[in-house]
Amino acid sequence: MSTSYNPFGQVLVALVTPFTADGEVDWVGVAKHIDDVITAGADGIVVTGTTGETSTLTDPEKIRLVEVGKDVAAGRAKIITGGGSNETAHAMQLARQSEKAGADGNMIVTPYYNKPTQSGILTHFRMIADATDLPVILYDIPGRTGVPINYETILRAAKHPNILAVKDAKGDLAQVSRVLNQTDLLYFSGDDPNVLPHLSIGATGLIGVTANIAATPYRQMVDAVNAGDLKTATAAHRQLEPLVRACMTHVPGTVAVKYILHGLGRIGSPRVRLPLVGPEDFEAAQIEDEIDLVKNIPGVDFSNFRPDRNAAAGGALPKIAGTTR
C-alpha cells in the first residue's frame, strides 16, 4: 500500500441516499444509515456520488448531505463530497459550497456526456482542484462517463498539490501499477468485485457500494492486507462474493442496495428517483437467489431478510427537480 499522506480513510462507503416512499430525502434515515456504516467499520463516507443518486439531487440537498454527514460522523469518519458536474463552473461552485459545509475532500468525476479531450479533462480537474483547499480524488469510470482518464493525463494531474488520489472503476490493473510506480497518488478500488486485486497491487482502500450493507468484512479485508495477512483478506473476499454479485450484477447498484437494505429493515423505503426504478420481478428474484448464497458475513444477518417487491416498484419524481446538468 502507498505510504503517502491519506486524508480520506481506507474503507469508504459510496453512500446511498435514503428516500421516503414519495421520493423525498429521508433525513432521519440518512443520519441513521451513516451511523450504521461507521459503526460497522467505515472510516470514510462519499455522499452525493453515483450511488447516492447525485444526478437527481438538488444542490441544496447535496450540501445538506455533507452537513448531516459531518454532524453524524463527529470525527469518526471523513466526509467526501462526490457528485461533481460535467460543467466545470458548476462543479467549482459545488466544491466551494461543500468546503464551506465542512467536507473533508472532493471526488471529481470525469465530465460525462460531453466527452471532452484529455486536455479538457485535465483542465476541468485542475480548475476544480484550484477552487478549494480540499484534497481531491479523481474518479475514473469510463463506463458511465464515456471517456477514460488516460495514463498520461493522470501523471500530469498528479502534479497538482490538491490532487492526491484516484478512484478506479476502469479495472485496468496494469495502469494502476504504472501510476503507483510513477506517482505518489493513492488508489481506491471503485469496482466491488476487484477490491482485493486492487489492494494486492498497492491500492490504499476502496470506495464501495456493497459496503452500504456490509462494511465490516471490508474493514477486515483492509486490516488484513495492512498486516500482510493474505489468507484472512481472501476469506473476506470470498464471503462477500455472492453479496457483491447481488448488488452489482442484475440492476444498478443503487437499486439493488436499497432493495436489500430495506429487506433487512435498515432503511425505511427502497425508493429511487426516476429514471431509476426498482427491480422488476425477475430481477428481484435474481437478487434474492444471490442472497440465498450469502453465508456468515460479519455484521449482516440475512435470516430475517424480508424483501418487498411492491414497495420497490417504480421510481419517484421529487417535488423539486435536480440541478446536475
C-alpha positions, 0 to 999 in steps of 0.5 A, spaced: 500 500 500 502 507 498 505 510 504 503 517 502 499 522 506 491 519 506 486 524 508 480 520 506 480 513 510 481 506 507 474 503 507 469 508 504 462 507 503 459 510 496 453 512 500 446 511 498 441 516 499 435 514 503 428 516 500 421 516 503 416 512 499 414 519 495 421 520 493 423 525 498 430 525 502 429 521 508 433 525 513 432 521 519 434 515 515 440 518 512 443 520 519 441 513 521 444 509 515 451 513 516 451 511 523 450 504 521 456 504 516 461 507 521 459 503 526 460 497 522 467 499 520 467 505 515 472 510 516 470 514 510 463 516 507 462 519 499 455 522 499 452 525 493 456 520 488 453 515 483 450 511 488 447 516 492 443 518 486 447 525 485 444 526 478 437 527 481 439 531 487 438 538 488 444 542 490 441 544 496 440 537 498 447 535 496 450 540 501 445 538 506 448 531 505 455 533 507 452 537 513 448 531 516 454 527 514 459 531 518 454 532 524 453 524 524 460 522 523 463 527 529 470 525 527 469 518 526 469 518 519 471 523 513 466 526 509 467 526 501 463 530 497 462 526 490 457 528 485 461 533 481 458 536 474 460 535 467 460 543 467 466 545 470 463 552 473 458 548 476 462 543 479 467 549 482 461 552 485 459 545 488 466 544 491 466 551 494 459 550 497 461 543 500 468 546 503 464 551 506 459 545 509 465 542 512 467 536 507 473 533 508 475 532 500 472 532 493 471 526 488 471 529 481 468 525 476 470 525 469 465 530 465 460 525 462 456 526 456 460 531 453 466 527 452 471 532 452 479 531 450 484 529 455 486 536 455 479 538 457 479 533 462 485 535 465 483 542 465 476 541 468 480 537 474 485 542 475 480 548 475 476 544 480 482 542 484 484 550 484 477 552 487 478 549 494 483 547 499 480 540 499 484 534 497 481 531 491 480 524 488 479 523 481 474 518 479 475 514 473 469 510 470 469 510 463 463 506 463 458 511 465 462 517 463 464 515 456 471 517 456 477 514 460 482 518 464 488 516 460 495 514 463 498 520 461 493 525 463 493 522 470 501 523 471 500 530 469 494 531 474 498 528 479 502 534 479 497 538 482 498 539 490 490 538 491 490 532 487 492 526 491 488 520 489 484 516 484 478 512 484 478 506 479 472 503 476 476 502 469 479 495 472 485 496 468 490 493 473 496 494 469 495 502 469 494 502 476 501 499 477 504 504 472 501 510 476 503 507 483 510 506 480 510 513 477 506 517 482 505 518 489 497 518 488 493 513 492 488 508 489 481 506 491 478 500 488 471 503 485 469 496 482 466 491 488 468 485 485 476 487 484 477 490 491 482 485 493 486 485 486 486 492 487 489 492 494 494 486 492 497 491 487 498 497 492 491 500 492 490 504 499 482 502 500 476 502 496 470 506 495 464 501 495 457 500 494 456 493 497 459 496 503 452 500 504 450 493 507 456 490 509 462 494 511 465 490 516 468 484 512 471 490 508 474 493 514 477 486 515 479 485 508 483 492 509 486 490 516 488 484 513 492 486 507 495 492 512 498 486 516 500 482 510 495 477 512 493 474 505 489 468 507 484 472 512 483 478 506 481 472 501 476 469 506 473 476 506 473 476 499 470 470 498 464 471 503 462 477 500 462 474 493 455 472 492 453 479 496 457 483 491 454 479 485 447 481 488 448 488 488 452 489 482 450 484 477 442 484 475 440 492 476 444 498 478 447 498 484 443 503 487 437 499 486 439 493 488 442 496 495 436 499 497 432 493 495 436 489 500 437 494 505 430 495 506 429 487 506 433 487 512 429 493 515 435 498 515 432 503 511 425 505 511 423 505 503 427 502 497 425 508 493 429 511 487 428 517 483 426 516 476 429 514 471 431 509 476 426 504 478 426 498 482 427 491 480 422 488 476 420 481 478 425 477 475 430 481 477 428 481 484 428 474 484 435 474 481 437 478 487 434 474 492 437 467 489 444 471 490 442 472 497 440 465 498 448 464 497 450 469 502 453 465 508 456 468 515 458 475 513 460 479 519 455 484 521 449 482 516 444 477 518 440 475 512 435 470 516 430 475 517 431 478 510 424 480 508 424 483 501 418 487 498 417 487 491 411 492 491 414 497 495 420 497 490 416 498 484 417 504 480 421 510 481 419 517 484 419 524 481 421 529 487 417 535 488 423 539 486 427 537 480 435 536 480 440 541 478 446 536 475 446 538 468 
